[in-house]
Amino acid sequence: MSRTELGLLRHGQTDWNINLRLQGTADIPMNDVGIAQIQSASTELAKDSWDLILSSPLGRARHSAEIVASELGISDIEIEPLLLERSFGIGEGLEYSQWHEQFGGLDEIPGAESAAQVIARANRLLTHVAENFAGKRVLAVSHGALIRFVLSEVSAGAIPPKGERLQNASLHRLRYEGAWELEAWAPNPLGSEAF
């Protein structure tokens, strides 16, 4: 069986990241630091060869994917709705203290996508990549919450450790040879020595 590789890259920083706001499906653009993070990450990503780039439909991920694609010389980016960030319903835009005080937990926010729904979507994403990109090296640009769920599913809940934040422009590697396995996770940004 051929080996399929999946790199999950978190988009660059936005102004809402700084205040720990729930971005969810709000289309918040990267700020200048976020753009610089992705440019630095692109230099690191160019040391490997990638066959294709998938991107969440949200602008901050698409912009990140465009910067990376330009550096890697990849002309097409495939938009993949399964990479969309978790929806936080009426909590989108609230800072940590605000949503925690109002709702207690993320699953308690009215209109939010439940953890079970995100887990199901994460598993559909993994199946999609394994079935449609067998033997390829796939770079997927997505969002913190979705990446956390994918990593947790593949590592049986061990990664990321509770309370560990996945930084913007961080890359996490998985491989598939009959079953998905976590190859490497790195919570800090690629090329983080520049920041």
Buried (B, 14 or more C-beta within 10 A) or exposed (E): EEEBBBBBBBBBBBBBBEEBBBBBBBEBBBBEBBBBBBBBBBEBBEEEEBEBBBBBBBBBBBBBBBBBBEBBEBEEBBBBEBBBBBBBBBBBBBEEEBBBEEBEEBEEBEEBBEBEBBBBBBBEBBEBBBEEBEEBBBBBBBBBBBBBBBBBBBBEEEBBEEEEEBBBBBBBBBBBEEEBEBEEBEBBBBBBEEB
